[in-house]
């Protein structure tokens, strides 16, 4: 599915508390994932949904499941 930019469904983004728990800065997450820091900031502040491919990279860097990145609205 290369080139497909699927976004994670809306829900409360938990990236900020996950970064705090991992004791990682947004800059460090950007370095570990290759995602520009500006995009990490947008994800943390809920200005942009996290695309699925980026969510996968972030979850690996934070040693969590993709599902852990959001509080799901069922």
VMD Tcl script that builds the backbone (N, CA, C; Angstrom):
set m [mol new atoms 222]
animate dup $m
set s [atomselect $m all]
$s set {name element resname resid chain x y z} {
  {N N UNK 1 A 0.820 -1.180 0.000}
  {CA C UNK 1 A 0.000 0.000 0.000}
  {C C UNK 1 A 0.866 1.246 0.000}
  {N N UNK 2 A 1.990 1.181 -0.649}
  {CA C UNK 2 A 2.899 2.318 -0.698}
  {C C UNK 2 A 2.198 3.515 -1.327}
  {N N UNK 3 A 2.400 4.679 -0.696}
  {CA C UNK 3 A 1.807 5.894 -1.205}
  {C C UNK 3 A 0.432 6.196 -0.646}
  {N N UNK 4 A -0.164 5.239 0.077}
  {CA C UNK 4 A -1.476 5.465 0.668}
  {C C UNK 4 A -1.271 6.223 1.975}
  {N N UNK 5 A -1.991 7.315 2.145}
  {CA C UNK 5 A -1.841 8.146 3.329}
  {C C UNK 5 A -3.097 8.018 4.179}
  {N N UNK 6 A -3.239 6.889 4.846}
  {CA C UNK 6 A -4.405 6.638 5.687}
  {C C UNK 6 A -4.175 7.261 7.054}
  {N N UNK 7 A -5.151 8.011 7.529}
  {CA C UNK 7 A -5.043 8.636 8.850}
  {C C UNK 7 A -5.740 7.767 9.888}
  {N N UNK 8 A -5.232 7.838 11.091}
  {CA C UNK 8 A -5.842 7.151 12.226}
  {C C UNK 8 A -7.196 7.818 12.493}
  {N N UNK 9 A -8.233 7.065 12.819}
  {CA C UNK 9 A -9.538 7.677 13.133}
  {C C UNK 9 A -9.432 8.655 14.298}
  {N N UNK 10 A -10.338 9.619 14.299}
  {CA C UNK 10 A -10.324 10.637 15.337}
  {C C UNK 10 A -10.589 10.043 16.716}
  {N N UNK 11 A -9.988 10.626 17.665}
  {CA C UNK 11 A -10.093 10.274 19.070}
  {C C UNK 11 A -9.089 11.161 19.777}
  {N N UNK 12 A -9.036 11.106 21.068}
  {CA C UNK 12 A -8.093 11.953 21.802}
  {C C UNK 12 A -6.685 11.400 21.636}
  {N N UNK 13 A -5.801 12.207 21.078}
  {CA C UNK 13 A -4.416 11.799 20.856}
  {C C UNK 13 A -3.692 11.723 22.197}
  {N N UNK 14 A -2.989 10.629 22.424}
  {CA C UNK 14 A -2.271 10.397 23.679}
  {C C UNK 14 A -0.760 10.486 23.509}
  {N N UNK 15 A -0.330 11.106 22.410}
  {CA C UNK 15 A 1.101 11.173 22.133}
  {C C UNK 15 A 1.861 11.947 23.206}
  {N N UNK 16 A 1.316 13.051 23.672}
  {CA C UNK 16 A 2.009 13.857 24.689}
  {C C UNK 16 A 2.262 13.059 25.968}
  {N N UNK 17 A 1.243 12.407 26.557}
  {CA C UNK 17 A 1.536 11.623 27.763}
  {C C UNK 17 A 2.453 10.426 27.501}
  {N N UNK 18 A 2.390 9.873 26.309}
  {CA C UNK 18 A 3.292 8.762 25.980}
  {C C UNK 18 A 4.739 9.239 25.911}
  {N N UNK 19 A 4.950 10.416 25.347}
  {CA C UNK 19 A 6.301 10.987 25.316}
  {C C UNK 19 A 6.800 11.259 26.734}
  {N N UNK 20 A 5.925 11.800 27.572}
  {CA C UNK 20 A 6.303 12.077 28.961}
  {C C UNK 20 A 6.660 10.787 29.686}
  {N N UNK 21 A 5.854 9.751 29.488}
  {CA C UNK 21 A 6.122 8.469 30.139}
  {C C UNK 21 A 7.458 7.883 29.695}
  {N N UNK 22 A 7.767 8.040 28.389}
  {CA C UNK 22 A 9.022 7.514 27.844}
  {C C UNK 22 A 10.209 8.448 28.122}
  {N N UNK 23 A 9.912 9.631 28.692}
  {CA C UNK 23 A 10.944 10.629 28.961}
  {C C UNK 23 A 11.680 11.024 27.685}
  {N N UNK 24 A 10.886 11.225 26.633}
  {CA C UNK 24 A 11.429 11.625 25.337}
  {C C UNK 24 A 10.894 12.999 24.965}
  {N N UNK 25 A 11.732 13.787 24.346}
  {CA C UNK 25 A 11.281 15.070 23.822}
  {C C UNK 25 A 10.710 14.861 22.420}
  {N N UNK 26 A 9.992 15.846 21.954}
  {CA C UNK 26 A 9.473 15.788 20.594}
  {C C UNK 26 A 10.621 15.743 19.598}
  {N N UNK 27 A 11.694 16.457 19.881}
  {CA C UNK 27 A 12.875 16.452 19.004}
  {C C UNK 27 A 13.511 15.070 18.938}
  {N N UNK 28 A 13.602 14.404 20.087}
  {CA C UNK 28 A 14.190 13.059 20.117}
  {C C UNK 28 A 13.316 12.074 19.340}
  {N N UNK 29 A 11.999 12.188 19.492}
  {CA C UNK 29 A 11.099 11.318 18.727}
  {C C UNK 29 A 11.282 11.560 17.232}
  {N N UNK 30 A 11.439 12.818 16.848}
  {CA C UNK 30 A 11.662 13.145 15.438}
  {C C UNK 30 A 12.940 12.479 14.929}
  {N N UNK 31 A 14.000 12.538 15.720}
  {CA C UNK 31 A 15.264 11.898 15.329}
  {C C UNK 31 A 15.106 10.391 15.190}
  {N N UNK 32 A 14.410 9.778 16.131}
  {CA C UNK 32 A 14.253 8.319 16.124}
  {C C UNK 32 A 13.382 7.817 14.979}
  {N N UNK 33 A 12.426 8.643 14.552}
  {CA C UNK 33 A 11.474 8.198 13.533}
  {C C UNK 33 A 11.766 8.741 12.142}
  {N N UNK 34 A 12.518 9.840 12.062}
  {CA C UNK 34 A 12.735 10.489 10.775}
  {C C UNK 34 A 11.574 11.393 10.368}
  {N N UNK 35 A 10.600 11.544 11.252}
  {CA C UNK 35 A 9.467 12.435 11.006}
  {C C UNK 35 A 9.907 13.839 11.406}
  {N N UNK 36 A 9.677 14.839 10.556}
  {CA C UNK 36 A 10.091 16.199 10.933}
  {C C UNK 36 A 9.478 16.637 12.268}
  {N N UNK 37 A 10.273 17.338 13.072}
  {CA C UNK 37 A 9.818 17.784 14.382}
  {C C UNK 37 A 8.551 18.621 14.278}
  {N N UNK 38 A 8.439 19.394 13.228}
  {CA C UNK 38 A 7.254 20.228 13.037}
  {C C UNK 38 A 5.989 19.380 12.942}
  {N N UNK 39 A 6.099 18.203 12.327}
  {CA C UNK 39 A 4.940 17.304 12.231}
  {C C UNK 39 A 4.642 16.667 13.576}
  {N N UNK 40 A 5.675 16.292 14.314}
  {CA C UNK 40 A 5.478 15.734 15.657}
  {C C UNK 40 A 4.713 16.747 16.508}
  {N N UNK 41 A 5.111 18.030 16.426}
  {CA C UNK 41 A 4.427 19.094 17.175}
  {C C UNK 41 A 2.944 19.133 16.779}
  {N N UNK 42 A 2.656 19.049 15.494}
  {CA C UNK 42 A 1.261 19.066 15.034}
  {C C UNK 42 A 0.485 17.880 15.587}
  {N N UNK 43 A 1.105 16.709 15.606}
  {CA C UNK 43 A 0.425 15.528 16.151}
  {C C UNK 43 A 0.151 15.704 17.649}
  {N N UNK 44 A 1.155 16.164 18.385}
  {CA C UNK 44 A 1.024 16.329 19.833}
  {C C UNK 44 A -0.079 17.331 20.176}
  {N N UNK 45 A -0.154 18.402 19.411}
  {CA C UNK 45 A -1.127 19.466 19.690}
  {C C UNK 45 A -2.431 19.297 18.907}
  {N N UNK 46 A -2.602 18.114 18.349}
  {CA C UNK 46 A -3.856 17.736 17.669}
  {C C UNK 46 A -4.204 18.652 16.506}
  {N N UNK 47 A -3.183 19.159 15.823}
  {CA C UNK 47 A -3.410 19.998 14.640}
  {C C UNK 47 A -3.438 19.168 13.373}
  {N N UNK 48 A -3.041 17.907 13.485}
  {CA C UNK 48 A -3.044 17.003 12.338}
  {C C UNK 48 A -3.210 15.581 12.854}
  {N N UNK 49 A -4.006 14.767 12.146}
  {CA C UNK 49 A -4.096 13.356 12.529}
  {C C UNK 49 A -2.808 12.633 12.125}
  {N N UNK 50 A -2.490 11.587 12.832}
  {CA C UNK 50 A -1.270 10.831 12.536}
  {C C UNK 50 A -1.577 9.815 11.438}
  {N N UNK 51 A -0.917 9.922 10.280}
  {CA C UNK 51 A -1.113 8.909 9.236}
  {C C UNK 51 A -0.649 7.542 9.749}
  {N N UNK 52 A -1.257 6.502 9.243}
  {CA C UNK 52 A -0.988 5.151 9.714}
  {C C UNK 52 A 0.489 4.773 9.619}
  {N N UNK 53 A 1.148 5.141 8.529}
  {CA C UNK 53 A 2.561 4.788 8.401}
  {C C UNK 53 A 3.410 5.497 9.451}
  {N N UNK 54 A 3.057 6.737 9.774}
  {CA C UNK 54 A 3.784 7.480 10.814}
  {C C UNK 54 A 3.453 6.939 12.204}
  {N N UNK 55 A 2.197 6.545 12.413}
  {CA C UNK 55 A 1.791 5.960 13.690}
  {C C UNK 55 A 2.594 4.690 13.966}
  {N N UNK 56 A 2.843 3.943 12.931}
  {CA C UNK 56 A 3.635 2.708 13.084}
  {C C UNK 56 A 5.063 3.044 13.539}
  {N N UNK 57 A 5.666 4.056 12.910}
  {CA C UNK 57 A 7.025 4.460 13.293}
  {C C UNK 57 A 7.061 4.989 14.728}
  {N N UNK 58 A 6.065 5.795 15.073}
  {CA C UNK 58 A 5.998 6.373 16.416}
  {C C UNK 58 A 5.792 5.284 17.461}
  {N N UNK 59 A 4.897 4.351 17.189}
  {CA C UNK 59 A 4.643 3.288 18.169}
  {C C UNK 59 A 5.886 2.428 18.384}
  {N N UNK 60 A 6.644 2.208 17.339}
  {CA C UNK 60 A 7.892 1.447 17.505}
  {C C UNK 60 A 8.896 2.223 18.354}
  {N N UNK 61 A 9.011 3.525 18.104}
  {CA C UNK 61 A 9.956 4.351 18.860}
  {C C UNK 61 A 9.562 4.452 20.333}
  {N N UNK 62 A 8.255 4.414 20.605}
  {CA C UNK 62 A 7.768 4.528 21.981}
  {C C UNK 62 A 7.515 3.168 22.631}
  {N N UNK 63 A 7.780 2.105 21.881}
  {CA C UNK 63 A 7.585 0.748 22.383}
  {C C UNK 63 A 6.157 0.555 22.889}
  {N N UNK 64 A 5.196 0.911 22.025}
  {CA C UNK 64 A 3.791 0.735 22.361}
  {C C UNK 64 A 3.037 0.256 21.123}
  {N N UNK 65 A 1.780 -0.008 21.293}
  {CA C UNK 65 A 0.930 -0.416 20.176}
  {C C UNK 65 A 0.373 0.835 19.502}
  {N N UNK 66 A 0.046 0.729 18.223}
  {CA C UNK 66 A -0.571 1.855 17.524}
  {C C UNK 66 A -1.842 2.287 18.253}
  {N N UNK 67 A -2.610 1.346 18.743}
  {CA C UNK 67 A -3.847 1.658 19.466}
  {C C UNK 67 A -3.604 2.541 20.691}
  {N N UNK 68 A -2.394 2.486 21.249}
  {CA C UNK 68 A -2.080 3.286 22.435}
  {C C UNK 68 A -1.927 4.777 22.127}
  {N N UNK 69 A -1.820 5.129 20.855}
  {CA C UNK 69 A -1.616 6.526 20.476}
  {C C UNK 69 A -2.875 7.369 20.595}
  {N N UNK 70 A -4.031 6.713 20.642}
  {CA C UNK 70 A -5.305 7.423 20.719}
  {C C UNK 70 A -6.207 6.804 21.776}
  {N N UNK 71 A -7.024 7.630 22.371}
  {CA C UNK 71 A -8.143 7.159 23.186}
  {C C UNK 71 A -9.303 7.066 22.207}
  {N N UNK 72 A -9.734 5.887 21.932}
  {CA C UNK 72 A -10.686 5.647 20.842}
  {C C UNK 72 A -12.110 6.032 21.238}
  {N N UNK 73 A -12.793 6.683 20.330}
  {CA C UNK 73 A -14.213 7.028 20.486}
  {C C UNK 73 A -15.031 5.948 19.785}
  {N N UNK 74 A -15.528 5.007 20.539}
  {CA C UNK 74 A -16.278 3.900 19.930}
  {C C UNK 74 A -17.723 4.257 19.734}
}
mol reanalyze $m
mol bondsrecalc $m
mol representation Tube
mol addrep $m
